[in-house]
Amino acid sequence: MMNKSNHRAPESLTLSCENTHTQANVDILSHNEDVPVDNRRLPFALKIFGILCMLVGATAIGLIGWFIVRLVHNTEAGNVSQQMQTMAFVISIVELVLLALLGVFAILFGIRLIRNKRHNAARIAIAMIVITLLAALCEMMSSGFSLSLIPFAIIMVVLVVMQSYLDPSLAQERTLQRRLRDMKLKQEAEDGTLGRDESGKGYISLNFFNLFWIFVVCSVLGLIIETVFHMIFVDPGHYQDRAGLLFGPFSPIYGFGAVLMTIALNRFHNKNILIIFLVSAVVGGAFEFFTSWFMQFAFGIEAWNYSGTFLSIDGRTNGMFMCMWGALGVIWIKLLLPGLLKLVNLIPWNWRYVVTTICAALLIADGAMTLITLDCWYQREAHLPQDTAIQQFCDEHFDNAYMANRFQSMSLNPDSATRAR
């Protein structure tokens, strides 16, 4: 009896300790769940970063002054072609306004960090990302793909990292759902609901994974559709390479268009077809117009011209293609998106992040190389000196003949661009 009693005592003690430890973990998790993420104190280093943001924002007026001096100098020196002076001036003014707004938001961002307002700081970071991107596009139209874009790239990276860290929902997900993520994803994959919008307001969850693969798949599908359309209706029997990136079978205008359609129509997936058609037509037409406008004024490239056609808007889009965008939006949200979600879910759930990261890195590199080679193509056509290592590399491997053959649907005219020469 004594031996049995002595044998049971340690077991009881072990079970008691395990129960106590488990209950303690539950209490800690419950406590973390009860404390609003937005009210948790931010690290001291972030407050120092907030002070730096305020200082940088306060010096934005100096940067604006520098841009004004450069604008005046270029105008007086006649470096901007006469017919494009007005547009170049407008773009420069827009860039100055955007930089001023960025400075104001930087100050607000720093104040929110110092006051531990995580949620507000995350929202301001999103606004700053959008403003920085728009300012970078203006700079690209003014100066091309040059070293002046590096500060914008650095700011974008910092803001994306900060927004991801500060976003309360993301922070809560990191602290409370890390242990459940794998189990949850596995179960959703088995049920076939992986990627769906859990709130029920939209069809899919608008996260990076879903949007990235929508971009990739639709870039390929769009290229195929456009190539077939050109061979049948535009130039029967003649094949033309309609690719939009330097490498691979991608037409990014369709990828970005599909992403915009998905974001705009996600909550309309169960609405009337006419509403979906109208929203798609407006979104698609506006996107096509902006893309044509940007390519012309940044690189002097004309990829399409609908002048003289029905309801042509400055030759950049027209009524027929807006209707096509509308029809594609209906087909996309009603038929193709559910099938695409099933296709994407074929990627094993425990590989999805690694595969997506690798593919995203390759596609970003492809996009960067495309912009660099387009810029060098523009500079050669504009008879500008090619004296940097990158320019010499492009001259050797991606000369004018190569670029014209790769981008057969594009024509380049440096006089159409707004940048200073």
N, C-alpha and C positions, 0 to 999 in steps of 0.2 A: 504493500500500500504506500509506503513511504517513497519507494522509487517512482511509482506512477504519479504521485503528487508532485514530486520534484521534476518529473518530465513534463507535466502539463503547465507548470508555472511559467517557464520561459516562453512556451507557445502563446499563452494568454498575454504575456507582457509584449511579445512581438506584435500580435494582432492589435493590441491596444495602441502601440506606438505607430503602427501603420495607419490605423484609423485616424489617430490624432494628426499625423502628417497629411493625410488626404484631406481632412476637414480644414486644415490650415491653408492648403493650396486653394480649396474652394473659396474660403473666406477672402484670400488675397485677390483671386480673380473677381469675386463679387465686388470687393472694394474698388478694384480698378475699373470695373464696369460702371459703378455708381459715380465715380469722379469724372466729370465732363472733360474730354480731352482738351477742349479749348481753354480750360482753366489751369491746366498743368503748366508749371513754370518751365520756361525754355532755358537751355544751357546758357551760361554766362558768355560763352564764345559767340553765340548768336546775337546777344545784345551788343557786343562789340561790333559785330558785323552790321547791326542796325545803325549804329552811330556812323560807320563808314558809308552806309547807303545815304544817310542824311547829308554827309559832307559831299559825296559825289553828286547827289541831286542838286545841292546848292551851287556846285560849280558848273552845272549844265548850261548856265547862261554864257559861260566862257566858251564852251563848245559851239553854242549857237553863234556867238560873235565870230568865231573862226570860220564857220560855214558861210557867214555873210561876207566876210572878207574874200574868201575863195570865189564866191559867186560873182562879186563885183569885179574881181581880177579877171576871171574867165570871160565875162561879158565885155569888159573894156579891151581885152586882148583879141577879141573876135574868135575865141576858140570854140564857140557854139555856132553852128551853121545858122544862117539868117532865118530860114524857114522854121527852125525848131527853137528859136530863142524863147518864144512865149511858153512852149511846153516845158522846156528845161527850167525856166524861171519858176513855173508853177510847181514842178516836181521838187525843186530846191526849197521853195517855201513850205510845201507839205512836209518835207523832211525836217525842216527847222521846227515846225509846230509839233511834230511827233517827238522830236528830241526834248523839246520843252515839256511836253506832257510826261515823257519818261522821267525827267528830272523831278517833276512834281510827285509822281507816283513813287519814286525812289525815296523821297522824304517821308511820304505817308507810310511806305513799307517799313522804313527804319523805326518810325514812331510805334507802329503796331508790334514790332519785334520787342522793343524796349518795354512795352506795356503788357507783354505776354498774350497778345490777341492773335492766337494761332490761326483761327478761322478767317478773320479779316485779312491777315497777312497773306494767307494762301490765295484768297480771292484777288488781292492786289497783284500778287505774282502772276496770276493768269492774265490780268489786264496788261501787265508789263511785257509778258511774252508776246502778246498780240501786237502791241505797239512796237516792240523791238523788231519783230518780223516785218511789219510794214515799213519801218524806217530802213531796214536792210534792203528791202526791195527798191525803195527810192534811191538808195546809195548805189545799188547795182545798175539801175537805169542811168545814173549820172556818171559813174566811173567804171562800170563793168565789174567783172569778177576779179577784184584786186585785193591787195593787202588791207585796204580800208574796211573790208568786211570782217576781218579777224575780231575786232572789238565786239561787233554784233554777235558773232558766234560764241565768244566767251560769255557775254551777258546771257545769251539764250541758255547755254549749258548750266550756268549758275542758277538761273531762275527756274529751270525745269527741276533741278535737284532740290532747290529750296521749296518749291511748290509741293513736290512729292513728299518731302519731310514734314512740311507744316500742315498739309491737308488733314483735318481731324479724322475724316473717314479712313484715310490711308493709315494714319497713326494708330487708330483703333484696330484696324485690320491687322497691323503688324503685332500688336500686343495681345489681342484676344483671339485671333483666328489662325495664327501660325500653326498651332498644333492640329487644328481641324481642317486645314486647307486640303491636304492630300486626301483625307478621307472623303471630304465633301466633293472634290473634283472627281474622284473615282466613282462615287455613287452617281453623280450627274452624268458622267460618261456612260455608265451602265444604263441609265434611264433615258439617254438620248436628249437631255435638256441642257447640256453644257453650253454656255454662252448665252442662254436666254436671259431676258431682263426679269429679275426676281420680283421687282415691284409690280409688274404687270402693266405698267403704263406704256412701255414700248415693247417691240418684238425681241430685240437683242440687247445685251449689255454693251454700252458704247465704251468699251475699254480698248487699250492699245492692241491687244491680241486680235480681237475681232476686226477692228478697223484696218490693221496692217494686212491681214490676209484678204480682206475685201479689196484693198488697194492692189495687191499682187494679182489676184485672180482676175479682177476686172481690167487690169492693165493688159493682160494677155488676151482675154476675151475681146476687149475693145479693139485691139490690134487686128485680131482675126476678122472681126466683123467689118472693120473699115477696109481692110485689104480686099475682102470678098466683094464689098459694095463697090469699091473702085474698079475691080476687074469686070464686074457685071454691068454697072450702070454708067460710070464716068468714062472709062477707057476700056471698052469690052475686049477681053482676051489679053490685056497687057498687065503684067505684074509690076507693082511699084512697092518698094519697101516703105512702109508707113511708120516704122519704129520711131519712138521719141526719146530713147536713151541710147547711150553709146554702145552698151553691151546688152544682149538679151532681147527676147521678143516682148518688149514692154512699150506700151503707149500710155505714159503717165497721166495724160489729160483724162482718159477714161477711168483710171484708178482714182484720181482725186475727185472726179465727177461722181463716181460711185460712193465714195466716202461722204461727200457733201449730200448726196441723195439719201444715204442711210441716216445721217444725222438729222436731215430736214424731215424725212418721212417716217422715222422710227415710230413716232406716236400716231401716225396716220395709217398704220398698217391695216387697220380694220375699218377705215373710213370709206366714204363714197369714192368710186373710181374717178369721177370728174374732179373732185378736190385734189386727189393725188396727181392727176394729170396736170392741172394748173400749177400746183406747187412745183412739180418737176420741170415744167416748161420754163418757169421764171428762174429757178435756181440754175438749171442747166444752161439757159441762154446767157444769164449774167456771168456764169463761170467761163463760158466759151468767149464772151466778149472780153473779160478781164485777161484771160490767157493770151489772146491775140494781141491785145493792147500792150501787155507787159513784154512779150517776145519782140514786138516791133521796136519799142522804145528802149529796151535794154540791149538788144543784140542786132537790131535792124533786120530781123527775120520776119518774113511773111509766110506763114504756114497754110493759110487759106484766105480767100477773098470772095465774099458773096455779094459784091457790089452789083446792082442791077437786078437782083433777084427779089422775089416776093417778100415784102416787109423786112428788107435789109436794114440793119442798124450799123451804119458806118462800115459796112462790108465785113464786120467781125462776127455777126450772127444774123440769122434771118428767121422768118416765120416757119419755113419748112423744118429747119433743124431744131427750132424750139419745140415744134410739135413732135419731132422725133425724140427729143429729150423727155417730153411729157409721156410719150408712149413707153419709152425705156424705163421711166420711173415706175409706171404702173406694172409693167412686166417684172421689174426688179423686186419691188416690195411685195408683190402678190405671189410670184412664182419662183424667182431665182434665189432670193435671199434665204428662204427655208432650205433649199437644196444646198446652197453654199455653206450654210451652217453645219449641215450634216457632213459635207465634204471636209471642212476644216476639222471637225471632231474626229476624223479618221487619224489625225495625229495623236499618238498615245499621250494620255493626259500627263504622264510623268516626264515627257520629253518636250511638251509644248513650249515651255519658256526657253529652253536651250535652243531648240530649232528656230523659234521666232527671233531670238537675239542674233543668232548667226546670220539668218537670212536678212534681217533688218540692217545689220552692219554692211553686208555685201551690197544691198540695194542703195544704201546711203552713199557708199563709195562710188557706185555706178552713177548716181545722180551728181555727185561732186565732179567726177571726171567729165560728165556730159557738159556741165556748166563751164568747166575750165577749157575744154576743147572748143566749145562754141565761142567763148570769149577770144581764144587765140585765132579762131577762124575769122571773127569780126576784125581783129587787129590786123591780120594779114590783108584782108580786103580793103581796110582803111589805110593801108600802107604805113602802118605805125612800126617803129623799130621792135624787133624781136630779139631782145638781149638777155632775158632771164633764162635760167636753166629750165623752167617749166615750159616757156615758150619755145625754146629750142627742141625740147623733147616732143612737144606737140607738132612742131614743124617736121620732125623726122618721121614720126609714127602716125600722125593724124593730119596730113596735109589737106589742102583744099579739095583735091580730087577724092580723097577718102571721105571727107565730111559730106561733100555733095552726093556721093554714092550712098552713104549711110542714111542721110536725111534727104531722101529724094523728093519729099513733098514740100521741102522748105526752099525759099529763095532768100538770099542775104543781100541787103543793100545798106551799107554803113551810113548813107545820108539820111536814112529813116530813123536812126537812133538819136537819142537826146544827149548822150554823154559828150563831154568835152574831148576834143582831139587836137 
